[in-house]
Amino acid sequence: MNLLRSFTIPVKGLKIGQHEFSWKLEADFFKAVNTESNINADLEAFVIFDKRSSMYILNIEIKGNLIDTCDRCLETIPIPIEGKYEFFIKQGTSEDEADLIFLESFDDELNIATYIYEYAVLSFPLIKTIECDGLEPKPCNTELLKKWEQETKLIEREEDKKSVWDALNKLNLDK
C-alpha cells in the first residue's frame, strides 16, 4: 500500500494552475492496485494536474511497453503502449459520468493511482501482436509463424473448394 501512497497529489499545497507529475508503472504497481493482476509492464504515466478554484482537470499520458505473450506466436514480446486521457473532478454529489467525477468535498490530498491503473489498462490492445519484420533480433517465434501461415493457406484452399455457392448453383429453379 505504501507504493500507492506515492500517487497522491498534495492538492492543498499547490497553487492554482498546472502542475506536472510522472510515475513509473511496473508489475508491482499493477499488483498493488489489483491484487489479482498479473500485468507485466514498463510504462510511464505523465500527469498534468490543472488546479482551478471550482474543479481539477487531469491530463494523463501513458507510454511504454506491455510485456505479454504474442497472440500469434506465443512468445513474450514488448507491445508498445500509448494513450492520452483527460478527466474532470468537481465538488458535489451528482452521479459520476464518463470523464467527470464528483467528490463530496475537496480533500487536502488526491490519490490518483486507481485512475492511472484504469487508463493504463484501457491503453492495452485487445489483440496482442506486433509487426516484427523490421526488428532485430526478431522477438517472434518464426518457426511457429511459418507453420501457422502454411496451415492458414491449406484452410483457405479447402474453403475455396467447398464454396457455399456451389450448392446453390446446383438448384434447379426453372420448374
Residue pairs with C-beta under 8 A, 6 or more apart in sequence:
1 32
3 28
3 29
3 32
4 32
4 33
4 111
4 113
5 111
6 23
7 23
7 111
7 112
7 113
7 116
8 109
8 110
8 111
8 112
9 19
9 21
9 49
9 109
9 110
9 111
9 112
10 108
10 109
11 51
11 56
11 106
11 107
11 108
11 109
11 110
12 108
12 109
14 49
14 51
15 51
16 51
16 52
16 53
17 50
17 51
18 48
18 49
18 50
18 51
19 48
19 49
19 50
19 51
20 46
20 47
20 48
20 49
21 46
21 47
21 49
22 44
22 45
22 46
22 47
23 29
23 44
23 45
23 47
23 116
24 42
24 43
24 44
25 41
25 43
25 44
25 45
25 62
25 64
25 116
25 120
26 40
26 41
26 42
26 43
27 39
27 40
27 41
29 113
29 117
30 37
30 39
30 41
30 117
30 120
31 37
31 39
32 113
33 113
33 114
33 117
34 117
39 66
39 121
40 66
40 67
40 68
41 64
41 65
41 66
41 67
41 81
41 120
42 64
42 65
42 67
42 78
43 62
43 63
43 64
43 65
43 66
43 81
43 120
44 62
44 63
44 64
45 60
45 61
45 62
45 116
45 119
45 120
46 60
46 61
46 63
47 58
47 59
47 60
47 61
47 112
47 116
48 58
48 59
49 56
49 57
49 58
50 56
50 57
50 58
50 59
54 90
54 91
55 88
55 89
55 90
55 91
56 88
56 89
56 106
56 110
57 86
57 87
57 88
57 89
58 86
58 87
58 88
58 89
58 112
58 115
59 84
59 85
59 86
60 84
60 85
60 86
60 87
60 115
60 116
60 119
61 82
61 83
61 84
61 85
62 81
62 82
62 83
62 84
62 85
62 116
62 119
62 120
62 123
63 81
63 82
64 80
64 81
65 78
65 79
65 80
65 81
66 78
66 79
66 81
66 124
66 128
67 76
67 77
67 78
67 79
68 76
68 77
68 79
68 128
69 75
69 76
69 77
69 128
70 76
70 77
70 128
70 129
70 130
70 139
70 140
70 141
71 127
71 128
71 129
72 129
72 140
72 144
72 145
72 148
73 140
73 141
73 142
73 144
73 145
73 148
74 141
74 144
75 139
75 140
75 141
76 139
77 128
77 130
77 132
77 139
77 140
78 130
78 139
79 124
79 125
79 128
79 129
79 130
80 130
81 120
81 123
81 124
81 125
82 123
83 119
83 120
83 122
83 123
85 119
85 122
86 99
87 99
87 100
87 101
87 115
88 99
88 100
88 101
89 100
89 101
89 102
89 103
89 110
90 100
90 101
90 102
90 103
91 102
91 103
91 104
91 105
91 106
92 102
92 103
92 104
93 102
93 104
94 102
95 102
96 102
130 139
130 140
132 138
132 139
132 140
